[in-house]
Amino acid sequence: MTANRRFRNVVRIGTYYDGRGREKHTAACTAPRCGFSTDYDGRAAAELAARTHRCPVR
């Protein structure tokens, strides 16, 4: 059986505090040459962005 080489879990979600002490959440794609990275106030929004991200790099 061959491995499915097209599917990769490339989106990461991270949590950090900004300079004013507010909690922020980041969704970022780790695929080479993609460059997708966005910041959100809520974790649910970051998870939604991560689930719906379509990486343009093939």
C-alpha positions in Angstrom: 0.0 0.0 0.0 1.4 3.4 -1.0 1.4 6.4 1.3 -0.8 9.3 0.5 1.9 12.0 -0.1 -0.6 14.8 -0.9 -2.0 15.2 2.6 0.1 16.8 5.3 -1.0 18.4 8.6 0.9 21.7 8.0 -1.1 24.2 10.1 -0.1 25.0 13.6 -2.0 26.9 16.3 -0.1 28.8 19.0 -1.0 31.1 21.9 0.9 34.1 23.1 0.4 37.4 25.0 0.8 40.6 23.2 2.6 43.7 24.6 -0.6 44.8 26.5 -1.1 41.4 28.3 -3.9 40.2 26.1 -4.0 36.6 25.0 -3.7 36.1 21.2 -3.9 33.0 19.0 -2.0 32.4 15.8 -2.7 30.0 13.0 0.3 29.4 10.7 1.1 27.1 7.8 4.4 25.3 8.0 4.6 24.3 4.3 7.6 25.6 2.4 6.9 28.9 0.6 3.3 29.2 1.8 3.5 32.2 4.2 0.1 31.8 5.7 0.0 33.3 9.3 -2.8 35.2 11.0 -3.5 36.4 14.5 -6.9 36.1 16.3 -8.4 37.2 19.6 -10.1 33.8 20.1 -8.8 30.3 19.8 -12.0 29.1 18.0 -11.3 31.6 15.2 -7.7 30.4 14.9 -8.9 26.8 14.7 -11.5 27.7 12.1 -8.8 29.4 10.0 -6.5 26.4 10.4 -9.2 24.0 9.3 -10.3 26.0 6.2 -6.8 27.0 5.0 -6.0 25.8 1.5 -2.3 25.9 0.9 -1.6 27.2 -2.6 1.8 25.6 -2.7 1.9 22.1 -4.4 
